[in-house]
Amino acid sequence: MILFRLSGSAFVALWLAAVSAAQPETLSPVPPSPPEILRNKPPIPELLLKDKREGAYFTGLPLIGYTPESGVIYGGTIQWYDNGPRDSPFFAYAPYRKKIDAMVDFGTRGRQEYILEYDQPYIADTAWRVRATGAYLAYEFEDYFGIGEETLEPLEFPGTPGVRYTRATDYFDALEENRAGRNWSRYNHYDRRQILFALNVERDYLGGLLRPLAGFQVSHVDVRDYTGQIAKGGINQETKLREDSRTGKITGFAGGWLNLLRVGLTYDSRDYEPDPTSGILAQFLLEGTMRWLGAGSNFGHVTVGLQGYHRLFPGLTRLVLAGNVVYSAHVGSTPFFALPSLAIPGNERKEGLGGWRTLRGYYGNRFVADTAMQGSLELRWSLADVTVLAQHLKPMLVPFADLGRVFDDADRFRLNHWKVTGGVGLRIAWNLATVVSFEYGMSSEGGLFYVEVGHQF
């Protein structure tokens, strides 16, 4: 998927941030010891802490881009942070005291995203944290390439029997060809519309290292199929989604409620949550639903994730080796639109395999099954520090490699057919907490460009 969100028209964004800029800060000594509830939490490194802004401020980015599914994308995102006073004992240990993130974007081919997120760690100087998300998401060309280990095979469709495509561009060109008034231009697409609200509550233990989680999600998904519609001058033939529903491979073809209960556990020794340089993050999330919660079926989902960060040559350069592995397994009768989920605490919308968050260089949701494994390795090299209109910018060069595989069952682990991608990115940390990523990934099916907000992990 080609995705380009350009922050180049930065005047608006910088103006928003400049308006919120406080008077020149007076540096206060870092407290000699953390609050009791954070006694085992590592402080933010001095190389980052010296640039952490005091008090509340805005960052904002105008968004413009293009994807094959959504057409031209335009919109914007505004983030509000409150770091609190510099003399607070939490200043050197908490990523921020409050954060509100609002994003709206549209696509000329029917994409709409309205997302509002709220995050408040250490509420009223206690060990409690709350995260809440509300969103309306509409995608008229959501990707669907099938379910199970069969998705690991090369691309193919009924219009060219016996032909397999190793390059995604060749495959999509063939789908759009008219054959006696018929085509398969939307064979791998469907229309998904989702409204959701999620709330998670966490509490710190072990001096800030361990966080149990309890939460819930209320969500409804509407699905529309494109079989029989006029597309690209011909009648679109049966889609892959309808075919799999007709043959009994999937459930949820008509959409439905996706109400989930969640429990989780997080071990977090990272030094700075938005842009870590050391430490590990180990996460476990169990979520599920039953018919009495309004769902169309009973199913459960467990995800285990591990991230690690280590500074290389700390006396010479700011080079961080970062790694990430994820294991995800579904049990029960999971609807097809919930199977791609790789939800972990703090990122319940993570999906794959395929796309920027998992396998950069493959299309979104290219590989989906009951069980999935994925890993990434990155070298994050911070090049310099720049200050523009009182805004701190830190560019970094990030070569990376991703790999992943799906399995029909948890006991079907295999060493073959793993998918590997690689590439390079340029990321810019804006006032430390806002990271903008420009990345290009290569896979066996071609290369794709992404611009996103945040690190991949």
Secondary structure, 3 states (H helix, E strand, C coil): CCCCCCCCCHHHHHHHHHHHCCCCCCCCCCCCCCCHHHCCCCCCCHHHHCCCCCCEEEEEEEEEEEECCCEEEEEEEEEEEECCCCCCCCCCCCCCCEEEEEEEEEECCCCEEEEEEEEECCHHHCCEEEEEEEEEEEEEEEECCCCCHHHHCCECCCCCCCCCECCHHHHHHHHHCCECCEECCCCCEEEEEEEEEEEEEEECEHHHCEEEEEEEEEEEEEEECCCCCEECCEEECCCHHHHHHHCCCCCCCCCEECCEEEEEEEEECCCCCCCCCCEEEEEEEEEEECHHHCCCCCEEEEEEEEEEEEEECCCCCCEEEEEEEEEEEEEECCCCCCCCECCECCECCCECCCECCCECCCCCCCCCCCEEEEEEEEEEEECCCEEECCEEEEEEEEEEEEEEEEECCCCCCCCCCCEEEEEEEEEEEECCCEEEEEEEEEECCEEEEEEEECCCC
